[in-house]
Amino acid sequence: MRFLSSLILPAALLLGACGETAAAPAAGGAAVIEVRDAFIVEPPEGRDITGGGMHVSVQGGPVTLIGARTDAAQNVELHTMSMENDMMQMRKVESFPVTEETPLVLERGGNHLMLFGVGPIEAGSEIDVILTFTDESGTETEVVTKAEIVLPAG
Ligand SMILES: [Cu+2]
């Protein structure tokens, strides 16, 4: 029952945020997605590009993260980060898989969200980030999560 109780909180947040049961399983018992620890890094002074991350897990079948958006940014992309020729390279991708065995971790220095055209956001505040997933049947599900604005590392 410990796992079940961990699912209740995000669902309750969703209900409060938008009145939709976005994290609830679709008809037919589809996957249940849990998003936690979402964050967006406060952009440096004078910049409107920044990164963010979160932890996404799923029960009941694999899903695919195919997009993210927020009122706080004009555009949000999914990026990978890897070492190529001794250089850290970021690359835009169309999606990230999430399975029961392998949760999706978006983080600084790894796979991440990249936000462009970011409006004024301050460390310590929270913004809604809307994530779009598809399941194996192609059904789209939106999950709204609260992302904390955090200070740049170092
Ligand atoms: Cu990036």
Residues whose N, C-alpha, C, O or C-beta is under 5 A from the ligand:
A	BS01	CU	H79 M90 M114
